[in-house]
Amino acid sequence: MAYLILVAELRRFVIVGQRARLGVLGALLLVAAVAACAPQTLPVDNNGVAGVPSPRTDASSAYDPVNGTIVMFGGAVRSGVLDETWTWDGARWRRQHPAHSPSARESALMAFEPSSRHVLLFGGLSCPAPWPNDFIGCDYVASATHQSDTWSWDGKDWSQVPTAHSPDVPYFGPLMVGAGTDTANGRLILLTSVKMVTGNEGLATWAFERGDWRQLHPKDSPRDIEFGGPAFDSASGRLLVQQSSGPHVDCGTAGSCARMPVYNMTWAWDGSDWHDLGPELGTPHDFGDLISAGSSGLLLVESGAMQLWNGKKWGGHQALPWSDNLRTGWIAAFDQASNQVVLFGGRSWGTNHLYGDTLAWNGTVWSTAVPAPPSPSVHLSACSASAAESGPGWQIAHDVPDAAVFELGFVEPHDGPCRLDVVVHFSLMGPDGKLLPIQGNPAQVEVRTDLTFDVGTEFATFTLTHACELPSGAMATFEATDYTVGEPATVGYCQSTTASMTLTPGTLNRPAAK
C-alpha cells in the first residue's frame, strides 16, 4: 500500500471552537436544554415568540424585590447587541418599552441597590454586528467598546446615574467581574479583577454609595484570579465568593501572576473586609457561576456539575440532568415570586446556536418553565453559497487506500437557518493551468439541504484515488454560484504507485455535536 501524506494548502476553516473563551475556564458551564416539556405552538413576532424573548447570549439580569420581577437587559444575537428590557414575573416574560434606556450592550453588571431600591446596571460591552459566519458577541469583535456608565431601573423606566467615579473593569467577562447585593449591610458590592501587574494580590472591591461608586480598601481580599460571585447567601446572611486553587490561565502575560491559593477558597464579606472561611468547607475545585438560591443557599454551576452551599458548607454535588452540550452565556437569578432559580438563554459553546428556553430549579430538580421559540420548519429562505460556506479543506479517505477527499463545507450562516440548493463544481488543474487528465475531472455535485444548527455541516466531497500521483503545483478549485476559491494542493512524501487517478463526487454530513 502506498504511504500517503497529503500536504494541501487549502484553507481549512474550523467552524466552531477556535476562538472560544480560552482564557476563562469557568465559562465552560455545562447547562443544556431540558426536554421535559413538549414545545408549545405560539405565534411568532419580530421579537421571537409573543411573550418570550428571542434567543440570545450574554444578557444581564437581577432580581427586583420591589417590583417582584427578574429584570433582563441586552445580550447579543446575530444582528448585534441588544437594548431590550424584559421582566419575568414568576410565570411569564414581558417585553418592556421604557421611555429611556441604556445603549445596546452585552455582559453588563446588574444588581439590586438597597438605598435607592432600584436595580442598577453598570458597564458592559458594545460592538458592531459580526460579519457573516463570524461568532456572535463582542468577544470576537476587534472594535468592542467597554462601557462605564451606570443606569437605574425603577420598574418602569431607566434613568442614567451621573456618577463622578466608575469602577475600573479591565474585562467584562465571566469569572473576571461580578456584582451582588449585600443585603445584610445594605450595599451593592462590585468585585473585579484589576490590571494584571507583578505583585498584585487581590481583587478590587467597589461599593455604590450616595449615588456614586467608591473603591473600598479591605485588609484582605480574594486573590486576583477567576472567581464565582459575589452572591448573597440568605441561609447564612453573607455575601460570598468562591475561588479554585487552579490552574489559572488568566493571570497576565508579563511578570509573575498573583499568588495562587493553596486550597479552594470560600470568602465572606462582613461589610468592611473579606474573610477566608477555611479549607474545611469542601469548596469545589472548579470554576463556575455562583447563584443565590433563596433559603437553599447558593448554587455553583460548574463545568459538568452543580454544587450547593447550604449556609455552612459545600455539598450536594449533582450531575446536571441535561445533555452534553456546553451551554454558556446564560443569565440566572433567584425569583422570589416562584421560589426558584430561573435561567434563560445562552449559546452552545463555540457555535452560533443560541438558546431561548427558560429553565427553573426548585431546590431539587430543573424543569422547563417556558420552551424556546419554535425553529422554522418550512419555507426557509434560500442560502447563498458565499454566506453558507465554511471553507474548503481536505482529509485522508479512511475507507479508500491511498486516497484523499477534497471538500467544501456549508453551515447555517450568520443570518440564521436557510435552504441550500447549489451545484458545486470542482476541478484539479496542473501547474501549466490545464485540466489534469484524471478520470472524472472536472466533477460536480448538487448539495440540497436545510441548513440549521441541528444539521451541522453539509459537505460537497470529491474523492481522489491514488492521490500520490497528483503532480507538484496542482491547483484545486471549487465553484458554487457566487462563491469561487482556488488553492494549491500538493502531495508529498508519497511512494508512487503509477496507478491511474479517479475523481468521484459525493456529499457528506457531520451533525452538530450535542
C-alpha positions as CSV (number, residue, x, y, z in Angstrom):
1,M,0.0,0.0,0.0
2,A,1.3,3.4,-0.8
3,Y,2.3,5.7,2.0
4,L,0.3,8.9,1.7
5,I,0.8,12.2,3.3
6,L,-1.2,14.9,1.6
7,V,0.1,18.4,2.1
8,A,-2.8,20.6,0.9
9,E,-2.6,24.3,1.4
10,L,-6.4,24.7,1.1
11,R,-7.9,26.9,3.7
12,R,-9.2,24.8,6.5
13,F,-11.9,26.7,8.3
14,V,-12.6,25.3,11.7
15,I,-16.3,26.0,12.0
16,V,-16.5,26.3,15.8
17,G,-14.5,26.4,18.9
18,Q,-11.2,28.1,17.7
19,R,-12.0,31.5,19.2
20,A,-13.8,30.3,22.3
21,R,-13.1,32.0,25.6
22,L,-9.9,30.0,26.3
23,G,-8.9,32.5,29.0
24,V,-11.9,31.8,31.1
25,L,-12.1,28.1,32.1
26,G,-15.2,28.6,34.1
27,A,-17.1,29.8,31.1
28,L,-17.5,26.2,30.1
29,L,-20.6,25.9,32.2
30,L,-22.5,22.7,31.4
31,V,-26.2,23.5,31.2
32,A,-28.3,22.3,28.3
33,A,-31.9,22.2,27.3
34,V,-34.4,20.1,29.2
35,A,-36.8,18.0,27.1
36,A,-39.3,17.5,29.9
37,C,-42.0,19.6,28.3
38,A,-43.3,19.4,24.8
39,P,-42.8,22.5,22.7
40,Q,-45.7,24.9,22.5
41,T,-47.1,26.3,19.3
42,L,-47.2,30.1,19.9
43,P,-47.5,33.0,17.5
44,V,-44.2,34.4,16.2
45,D,-43.5,38.2,16.1
46,N,-40.4,40.2,15.3
47,N,-39.1,39.6,18.8
48,G,-39.4,35.8,18.7
49,V,-42.5,34.2,20.2
50,A,-45.0,36.6,21.7
51,G,-44.2,36.8,25.4
52,V,-40.9,35.0,25.0
53,P,-37.5,36.8,24.5
54,S,-35.7,35.8,21.3
55,P,-32.7,33.5,21.9
56,R,-29.6,35.5,23.0
57,T,-26.4,35.2,24.8
58,D,-24.5,37.3,27.4
59,A,-27.5,39.3,28.5
60,S,-27.6,40.7,32.1
61,S,-30.1,40.1,34.9
62,A,-31.0,40.9,38.5
63,Y,-33.9,40.3,40.8
64,D,-36.0,43.4,41.6
65,P,-37.7,42.7,45.0
66,V,-39.6,46.0,44.9
67,N,-41.5,45.0,41.8
68,G,-41.3,41.3,42.2
69,T,-39.6,40.6,38.9
70,I,-36.4,39.4,37.3
71,V,-35.1,42.2,35.0
72,M,-33.1,41.2,31.9
73,F,-31.3,43.7,29.7
74,G,-29.3,43.4,26.4
75,G,-27.4,40.5,25.2
76,A,-26.2,39.6,21.7
77,V,-27.8,38.0,18.7
78,R,-26.9,37.5,15.0
79,S,-27.8,41.1,14.2
80,G,-25.6,42.5,17.0
81,V,-26.0,43.6,20.6
82,L,-29.5,44.4,22.0
83,D,-31.1,47.2,24.1
84,E,-34.2,45.3,25.1
85,T,-35.6,45.2,28.6
86,W,-37.6,42.2,29.7
87,T,-39.1,41.2,33.0
88,W,-40.1,37.8,34.5
89,D,-43.0,37.8,37.0
90,G,-42.7,34.3,38.2
91,A,-44.7,32.8,35.3
92,R,-44.0,34.7,32.1
93,W,-41.8,37.1,30.3
94,R,-43.0,40.6,29.3
95,R,-41.2,43.0,26.9
96,Q,-40.9,46.5,28.5
97,H,-40.8,49.6,26.4
98,P,-39.3,52.3,28.7
99,A,-39.0,55.9,27.6
100,H,-35.3,55.8,28.3
101,S,-32.8,53.0,28.1
102,P,-29.1,52.2,28.2
103,S,-27.5,51.7,24.9
104,A,-27.3,48.3,23.3
105,R,-24.7,46.1,25.0
106,E,-23.8,42.7,26.4
107,S,-22.2,41.4,29.6
108,A,-23.2,44.4,31.8
109,L,-23.4,44.0,35.5
110,M,-26.7,44.2,37.3
111,A,-27.8,44.0,40.9
112,F,-30.4,45.5,43.3
113,E,-29.2,48.6,45.1
114,P,-30.8,48.8,48.5
115,S,-30.6,52.5,49.3
116,S,-32.4,53.6,46.1
117,R,-34.5,50.4,46.0
118,H,-33.7,50.2,42.2
119,V,-31.9,47.7,40.1
120,L,-28.6,49.2,38.9
121,L,-26.8,48.4,35.6
122,F,-23.1,49.1,35.1
123,G,-20.8,48.9,32.1
124,G,-20.7,46.1,29.6
125,L,-19.5,45.7,26.0
126,S,-20.8,47.2,22.8
127,C,-19.7,46.3,19.3
128,P,-20.7,46.3,15.7
129,A,-22.6,43.3,14.4
130,P,-20.4,40.4,13.4
131,W,-19.7,39.7,9.8
132,P,-21.5,36.7,8.2
133,N,-20.3,33.4,9.8
134,D,-18.3,35.2,12.5
135,F,-19.1,34.2,16.1
136,I,-21.8,36.2,17.8
137,G,-20.7,38.5,20.6
138,C,-18.3,41.3,21.4
139,D,-15.6,38.9,22.5
140,Y,-15.0,38.1,18.8
141,V,-15.1,41.7,17.5
142,A,-11.8,43.7,17.5
143,S,-13.6,47.0,17.9
144,A,-15.6,46.1,21.1
145,T,-16.1,49.1,23.4
146,H,-16.0,48.9,27.2
147,Q,-18.9,50.9,28.7
148,S,-18.6,52.6,32.1
149,D,-22.0,54.2,32.5
150,T,-24.4,53.5,35.3
151,W,-28.2,53.2,34.9
152,S,-31.1,52.7,37.4
153,W,-34.3,50.8,36.8
154,D,-37.4,51.7,38.8
155,G,-39.7,49.1,37.4
156,K,-41.0,51.3,34.5
157,D,-38.1,53.3,33.2
158,W,-34.3,53.5,33.1
159,S,-32.5,56.7,34.2
160,Q,-28.8,57.3,33.9
161,V,-27.0,58.0,37.1
162,P,-24.4,60.7,36.7
163,T,-21.6,59.2,38.9
164,A,-18.3,61.0,39.5
165,H,-16.4,57.8,39.6
166,S,-16.6,54.4,37.9
167,P,-15.0,51.0,38.7
168,D,-12.0,50.2,36.5
169,V,-13.0,46.9,34.9
170,P,-10.3,45.6,32.5
171,Y,-12.6,42.9,31.1
172,F,-16.3,42.3,31.2
173,G,-16.4,38.6,31.1
174,P,-17.4,35.5,33.1
175,L,-15.4,34.9,36.4
176,M,-13.5,38.2,36.0
177,V,-16.1,40.7,37.3
178,G,-19.3,40.4,39.3
179,A,-21.8,42.4,41.3
180,G,-24.2,41.4,44.1
181,T,-26.4,42.8,46.8
182,D,-25.0,42.7,50.3
183,T,-28.4,42.5,51.9
184,A,-27.1,42.3,55.4
185,N,-25.2,45.6,55.1
186,G,-27.5,47.3,52.6
187,R,-25.0,47.9,49.8
188,L,-24.3,46.9,46.3
189,I,-20.8,45.4,46.0
190,L,-18.9,45.1,42.8
191,L,-15.8,42.9,42.6
192,T,-13.4,42.9,39.7
193,S,-10.0,41.8,38.6
194,V,-7.6,44.6,38.3
195,K,-5.0,45.1,35.6
196,M,-2.7,42.1,36.0
197,V,0.6,43.5,37.3
198,T,3.5,41.9,39.1
199,G,3.0,41.6,42.8
200,N,-0.8,42.2,42.7
201,E,-2.6,40.1,45.2
202,G,-6.3,40.9,45.5
203,L,-9.4,41.7,43.5
204,A,-10.7,45.3,43.7
205,T,-13.9,45.9,45.8
206,W,-16.2,48.7,45.0
207,A,-19.5,49.8,46.6
208,F,-22.3,52.0,45.4
209,E,-22.9,54.7,48.0
210,R,-24.8,58.0,47.9
211,G,-25.2,57.9,44.1
212,D,-21.6,57.2,43.3
213,W,-19.1,54.4,43.1
214,R,-16.4,54.2,45.8
215,Q,-13.5,51.9,45.9
216,L,-13.1,50.1,49.2
217,H,-9.7,49.0,50.6
218,P,-10.3,46.0,52.8
219,K,-7.4,44.5,54.7
220,D,-7.9,41.1,53.0
221,S,-9.3,40.3,49.5
222,P,-9.9,37.3,47.3
223,R,-7.0,36.6,45.0
224,D,-6.9,38.3,41.7
225,I,-7.9,35.2,39.8
226,E,-11.1,33.8,38.4
227,F,-14.0,33.8,40.9
228,G,-17.6,32.9,41.2
229,G,-19.9,35.6,42.7
230,P,-20.3,37.7,44.7
231,A,-23.7,36.3,45.6
232,F,-25.7,36.8,48.7
233,D,-26.4,33.7,50.8
234,S,-29.7,34.0,52.5
235,A,-29.1,30.9,54.6
236,S,-26.1,32.5,56.4
237,G,-26.8,36.2,55.7
238,R,-23.5,36.8,54.0
239,L,-22.1,37.8,50.6
240,L,-19.8,35.1,49.4
241,V,-17.2,34.5,46.7
242,Q,-15.8,31.1,45.5
243,Q,-12.4,30.5,44.1
244,S,-10.5,27.4,42.9
245,S,-6.8,26.8,43.7
246,G,-6.1,26.5,40.0
247,P,-4.7,26.1,37.5
248,H,-5.4,29.7,36.4
249,V,-4.8,30.9,32.9
250,D,-5.9,34.5,33.1
251,C,-3.1,35.8,35.2
252,G,-1.4,38.0,32.6
253,T,1.4,37.7,30.1
254,A,4.1,39.9,31.7
255,G,5.7,39.3,35.1
256,S,4.6,36.9,37.7
257,C,1.0,36.0,38.4
258,A,-0.9,36.8,41.5
259,R,-0.2,34.3,44.3
260,M,-2.3,31.2,43.9
261,P,-4.4,30.0,46.9
262,V,-3.1,26.7,48.4
263,Y,-6.6,25.3,48.6
264,N,-10.1,26.1,47.2
265,M,-11.4,29.1,49.0
266,T,-14.8,30.5,50.0
267,W,-14.7,34.2,51.0
268,A,-17.3,36.1,53.1
269,W,-17.8,39.8,53.2
270,D,-18.6,41.3,56.6
271,G,-19.3,44.9,55.4
272,S,-15.7,46.1,55.6
273,D,-13.4,43.1,55.0
274,W,-13.2,39.8,53.2
275,H,-12.6,36.6,55.3
276,D,-11.4,33.2,54.1
277,L,-13.7,30.7,55.7
278,G,-11.0,28.0,55.6
279,P,-10.2,24.7,53.9
280,E,-12.6,22.5,55.8
281,L,-15.7,23.7,54.0
282,G,-15.3,21.5,50.9
283,T,-15.1,24.4,48.5
284,P,-15.5,22.9,44.9
285,H,-12.3,22.6,42.9
286,D,-13.8,24.1,39.8
287,F,-14.8,27.3,38.1
288,G,-18.5,28.3,37.8
289,D,-21.2,30.9,38.3
290,L,-22.4,31.4,41.8
291,I,-26.1,32.0,42.0
292,S,-28.3,33.0,45.0
293,A,-30.9,30.2,45.6
294,G,-33.0,31.7,48.3
295,S,-33.3,29.7,51.5
296,S,-31.5,26.8,49.8
297,G,-28.3,28.8,49.9
298,L,-26.1,29.2,46.8
299,L,-25.8,27.2,43.7
300,L,-22.5,26.8,41.8
301,V,-23.0,25.8,38.2
302,E,-19.7,24.3,37.1
303,S,-18.2,22.7,34.0
304,G,-20.0,19.4,34.4
305,A,-21.9,19.5,37.6
306,M,-23.5,21.8,40.2
307,Q,-22.9,22.1,43.9
308,L,-25.0,23.5,46.7
309,W,-23.8,25.7,49.6
310,N,-26.2,25.3,52.5
311,G,-25.1,28.2,54.6
312,K,-22.4,26.3,56.4
313,K,-20.5,24.1,53.9
314,W,-20.4,22.8,50.3
315,G,-22.1,19.6,49.3
316,G,-24.9,18.1,47.3
317,H,-22.8,17.5,44.3
318,Q,-25.1,16.7,41.4
319,A,-24.6,15.8,37.8
320,L,-26.5,18.2,35.7
321,P,-29.6,16.4,34.3
322,W,-29.3,17.7,30.8
323,S,-27.5,16.6,27.6
324,D,-23.8,17.0,27.0
325,N,-23.9,20.4,25.2
326,L,-21.7,23.1,26.8
327,R,-24.1,26.0,27.4
328,T,-22.6,29.4,28.2
329,G,-23.7,33.0,28.2
330,W,-27.0,32.4,30.1
331,I,-28.5,34.6,32.7
332,A,-29.8,33.3,36.1
333,A,-31.4,34.9,39.1
334,F,-33.4,33.7,42.1
335,D,-37.1,34.5,41.6
336,Q,-38.8,35.1,45.0
337,A,-42.3,35.1,43.3
338,S,-41.9,31.4,42.3
339,N,-39.2,30.5,44.8
340,Q,-37.0,29.2,42.0
341,V,-33.7,29.9,40.3
342,V,-34.6,31.0,36.8
343,L,-32.1,30.5,33.9
344,F,-32.6,31.8,30.4
345,G,-30.8,31.8,27.1
346,G,-27.1,31.4,26.3
347,R,-25.3,29.6,23.5
348,S,-23.9,26.3,22.6
349,W,-20.2,26.9,23.4
350,G,-18.1,27.6,20.3
351,T,-21.0,27.9,17.9
352,N,-23.6,30.5,16.9
353,H,-26.5,28.4,18.2
354,L,-28.5,30.5,20.7
355,Y,-30.9,29.1,23.3
356,G,-34.3,30.7,24.0
357,D,-35.8,28.4,26.7
358,T,-36.4,29.4,30.3
359,L,-35.4,26.8,32.9
360,A,-36.2,26.7,36.6
361,W,-34.6,24.9,39.6
362,N,-36.9,24.5,42.6
363,G,-34.3,23.4,45.0
364,T,-34.4,19.8,43.9
365,V,-34.8,19.4,40.1
366,W,-34.6,21.5,36.9
367,S,-37.6,21.9,34.6
368,T,-38.6,23.8,31.5
369,A,-40.6,26.8,32.6
370,V,-41.1,28.2,29.1
371,P,-40.0,26.3,25.9
372,A,-37.8,28.1,23.3
373,P,-39.5,29.7,20.4
374,P,-40.1,27.1,17.7
375,S,-37.5,26.9,15.0
376,P,-38.6,27.5,11.4
377,S,-39.8,24.2,9.8
378,V,-40.9,25.3,6.4
379,H,-40.4,28.0,3.8
380,L,-36.8,28.7,4.7
381,S,-35.3,31.5,2.6
382,A,-32.6,30.5,0.1
383,C,-28.9,30.4,1.2
384,S,-26.3,32.0,-1.0
385,A,-23.2,29.8,-1.3
386,S,-20.9,32.6,-0.1
387,A,-23.0,33.2,3.1
388,A,-23.2,29.5,4.0
389,E,-19.7,28.2,3.0
390,S,-17.5,27.3,5.9
391,G,-14.4,26.9,3.7
392,P,-12.7,24.3,1.6
393,G,-10.4,21.6,3.0
394,W,-9.3,18.1,2.7
395,Q,-9.0,14.9,4.7
396,I,-7.4,11.5,4.3
397,A,-10.0,8.9,3.0
398,H,-10.1,6.3,5.7
399,D,-12.0,3.8,3.8
400,V,-10.2,4.1,0.4
401,P,-6.5,3.2,0.4
402,D,-4.1,5.9,-1.0
403,A,-7.0,8.4,-1.4
404,A,-7.8,12.0,-0.3
405,V,-11.1,13.8,-0.1
406,F,-11.4,17.5,-1.1
407,E,-14.4,19.0,0.5
408,L,-16.3,22.3,0.6
409,G,-18.5,22.7,3.8
410,F,-21.7,24.6,4.3
411,V,-23.2,25.6,7.7
412,E,-26.1,27.6,9.0
413,P,-25.0,31.1,8.1
414,H,-24.8,34.2,10.4
415,D,-28.3,35.2,9.4
416,G,-29.9,32.0,10.5
417,P,-31.5,28.8,9.1
418,C,-31.9,28.7,5.3
419,R,-32.4,26.3,2.4
420,L,-29.3,25.5,0.4
421,D,-29.6,24.3,-3.2
422,V,-26.4,24.6,-5.1
423,V,-24.3,22.8,-7.6
424,V,-20.6,22.6,-6.6
425,H,-18.1,22.3,-9.4
426,F,-14.6,21.0,-8.7
427,S,-11.5,20.8,-10.9
428,L,-7.9,19.9,-10.5
429,M,-5.5,21.8,-12.7
430,G,-1.9,21.2,-13.4
431,P,1.0,23.7,-12.8
432,D,0.6,24.7,-16.5
433,G,-3.1,25.8,-15.8
434,K,-4.5,23.0,-17.9
435,L,-7.1,20.4,-16.7
436,L,-5.3,17.3,-15.3
437,P,-6.1,14.1,-17.2
438,I,-7.8,12.4,-14.3
439,Q,-10.8,10.2,-14.8
440,G,-13.9,12.2,-13.7
441,N,-12.1,15.5,-13.6
442,P,-13.8,18.0,-13.5
443,A,-16.7,16.9,-11.3
444,Q,-19.8,18.4,-9.8
445,V,-22.4,17.5,-7.2
446,E,-25.6,19.1,-6.0
447,V,-25.9,20.0,-2.3
448,R,-29.5,20.3,-1.3
449,T,-30.5,20.6,2.4
450,D,-32.0,22.9,5.1
451,L,-29.1,24.4,7.0
452,T,-29.9,24.6,10.7
453,F,-27.8,24.1,13.8
454,D,-29.1,20.5,14.1
455,V,-28.0,19.7,10.6
456,G,-24.4,20.6,11.4
457,T,-22.1,20.8,8.4
458,E,-23.0,19.6,4.9
459,F,-20.1,18.9,2.6
460,A,-19.6,18.6,-1.1
461,T,-16.9,15.9,-1.4
462,F,-14.5,14.9,-4.2
463,T,-12.6,11.7,-3.5
464,L,-9.3,11.4,-5.4
465,T,-8.0,7.8,-5.6
466,H,-4.2,7.1,-5.9
467,A,-3.7,10.7,-4.8
468,C,0.1,10.3,-4.6
469,E,0.2,10.7,-8.4
470,L,-1.1,14.3,-8.1
471,P,1.8,16.4,-9.5
472,S,3.5,19.1,-7.6
473,G,2.0,22.5,-8.2
474,A,-1.5,21.2,-8.8
475,M,-4.4,23.6,-8.1
476,A,-7.8,22.7,-6.7
477,T,-10.8,24.9,-7.5
478,F,-14.3,25.0,-6.0
479,E,-17.1,27.0,-7.7
480,A,-20.7,27.3,-6.5
481,T,-22.8,30.2,-7.9
482,D,-21.5,33.3,-6.1
483,Y,-18.5,31.5,-4.5
484,T,-15.2,30.5,-6.0
485,V,-11.9,29.6,-4.4
486,G,-8.7,28.1,-5.8
487,E,-5.8,26.9,-3.7
488,P,-2.6,24.9,-4.2
489,A,-2.9,21.2,-3.4
490,T,0.4,19.4,-3.1
491,V,1.1,15.7,-2.4
492,G,4.4,15.0,-0.7
493,Y,6.3,12.1,0.9
494,C,4.5,9.5,-1.3
495,Q,5.6,6.3,-2.8
496,S,4.4,6.4,-6.3
497,T,2.1,3.6,-7.4
498,T,1.9,4.6,-11.1
499,A,-1.8,3.8,-10.8
500,S,-4.4,5.9,-12.6
501,M,-6.2,8.6,-10.5
502,T,-10.0,8.8,-10.4
503,L,-12.2,11.7,-9.0
504,T,-15.6,10.8,-7.6
505,P,-18.1,13.4,-6.3
506,G,-20.4,12.9,-3.3
507,T,-21.9,14.5,-0.2
508,L,-21.3,14.1,3.5
509,N,-22.9,15.4,6.6
510,R,-21.4,15.9,10.0
511,P,-24.1,16.7,12.6
512,A,-23.6,19.3,15.2
513,A,-22.1,18.0,18.5
514,K,-24.7,17.7,21.2
